[in-house]
Amino acid sequence: NAGVTQTPKFQVLKTGQSMTLQCAQDMNHNSMYWYRQDPGMGLRLIYYSASEGTTDKGEVPNGYNVSRLNKREFSLRLESAAPSQTSVYFCASSAQITDTQYFGPGTRLTVL
Amino acid sequence: KNQVEQSPQSLIILEGKNCTLQCNYTVSPFSNLRWYKQDTGRGPVSLTIMTFSENTKSNGRYTATLDADTKQSSLHITASQLSDSASYICVVSPYTGTASKLTFGTGTRLQVTL
């Protein structure tokens, strides 16, 4: 039982490049989330998926897109990376939208 | 705007000592409050969750208290260990039960030394 896994762990991009962050959970959870964490700021929600087949914007969705591929997987895509997107990205999941969230280990992204 | 403020920003204590971390929030109406522990380079892990009707909740050496009237919560760590070195994050959920409305504090960074 791996919980929530994320790939890659580290990534360096140049401005304008695109990439997809992958997330998978093996807890049969319905809800999944993408957050970013920046120094001096609390975790901020980018997008979430309350259940398979639905996605909704969070607090800071600009510059990102998501796909809920199936119940297990939720990916985050940066179409044209900008230095302001340098951050640590966390994926999380929960049984239902109101339940405790379980976080992955994070992806540290640097955009030059 | 809903806010969660934590204090102190950072704290250094000797192994074996107790400490208390504070969380003040303005979220209203209020559903529940969670404390998470985040080790360096790892994702947050849930420690406790309290609804508005609960005053205290324990998880081993961690005890969280909640005063919904004053909108304050504290996390008390007893007999600290080196493994308690981490950031502790307070998260408040409004009554709507919507993920997009969760408000995260910036955390208190605790360092436990010998």
Interface residues (C-beta under 8 A of the other chain):
Chain A: V4 S31 Y33 G40 M41 G42 L43 R44 L45 Y48 A50 D56 K57 G58 E59 F90 A92 I97 T98 T100 Q101 Y102 F103 G104 P105 G106
Chain B: V4 S31 R34 G41 R42 G43 P44 V45 S46 I49 I89 S93 G97 T98 A99 S100 L102 T103 F104 G105 T106 G107
